[in-house]
Amino acid sequence: MTLPETTPALTGFAPGLRALVFGGGGALGAAFARALAAHPRVSELHVAARDPAAALPAALRARATAQLH
């Protein structure tokens, strides 16, 4: 069984959301960073990861500032 793919509303946050994701190179952190990078309410995304290239695909990397920590 597969679950339908949906975009979280993030209605509790105003447009222009700035987000910081720690552990963006791991499976869960990378998925969370990808979801935030693709979301229209997110205006700024910072990803802390040992390997920033693993955190976001190249197509979404332009929307995020990947930082090594």
C-alpha positions as CSV (number, residue, x, y, z in Angstrom):
1,M,0.0,0.0,0.0
2,T,1.3,3.5,-0.9
3,L,0.2,6.7,0.8
4,P,-0.9,9.6,-1.3
5,E,1.7,12.3,-1.8
6,T,0.6,15.6,-0.3
7,T,2.2,19.0,0.4
8,P,2.0,20.0,4.1
9,A,0.0,23.2,4.5
10,L,2.3,24.8,7.2
11,T,-0.7,27.0,7.9
12,G,0.6,27.8,11.4
13,F,3.5,29.7,9.8
14,A,3.3,33.0,7.9
15,P,4.6,33.1,4.3
16,G,8.3,33.9,4.3
17,L,9.2,31.1,6.7
18,R,12.9,30.8,7.5
19,A,14.0,27.3,8.4
20,L,17.1,25.6,9.7
21,V,17.5,21.8,9.4
22,F,20.3,20.0,11.3
23,G,21.3,16.5,10.0
24,G,20.3,17.3,6.4
25,G,22.5,14.6,5.1
26,G,20.6,11.8,6.8
27,A,17.6,10.1,5.4
28,L,15.0,11.9,7.5
29,G,16.8,15.3,7.6
30,A,17.3,15.2,3.8
31,A,13.6,14.4,3.2
32,F,12.6,17.2,5.5
33,A,14.9,19.6,3.8
34,R,13.6,18.6,0.4
35,A,10.0,19.1,1.5
36,L,10.8,22.5,3.0
37,A,12.8,23.6,-0.1
38,A,9.9,22.8,-2.4
39,H,7.3,24.5,-0.2
40,P,6.0,27.9,-1.4
41,R,5.8,29.3,2.2
42,V,9.5,28.8,2.8
43,S,11.6,31.8,1.7
44,E,14.9,30.8,3.3
45,L,16.3,27.4,4.1
46,H,19.6,26.6,5.8
47,V,20.8,23.0,6.0
48,A,23.5,21.8,8.3
49,A,25.0,18.6,7.0
50,R,28.4,16.8,6.8
51,D,27.8,16.5,3.0
52,P,25.6,19.3,1.7
53,A,25.3,17.6,-1.7
54,A,23.6,14.7,-0.1
55,A,21.0,16.9,1.6
56,L,19.4,18.5,-1.4
57,P,19.3,17.6,-5.1
58,A,21.0,20.2,-7.4
59,A,17.6,21.5,-8.6
60,L,16.6,22.5,-5.1
61,R,20.1,23.6,-3.9
62,A,19.6,27.0,-5.3
63,R,16.8,27.7,-2.8
64,A,18.9,26.6,0.2
65,T,22.2,27.7,1.8
66,A,23.9,24.4,2.7
67,Q,26.4,24.8,5.5
68,L,29.0,22.3,6.7
69,H,29.0,21.7,10.4
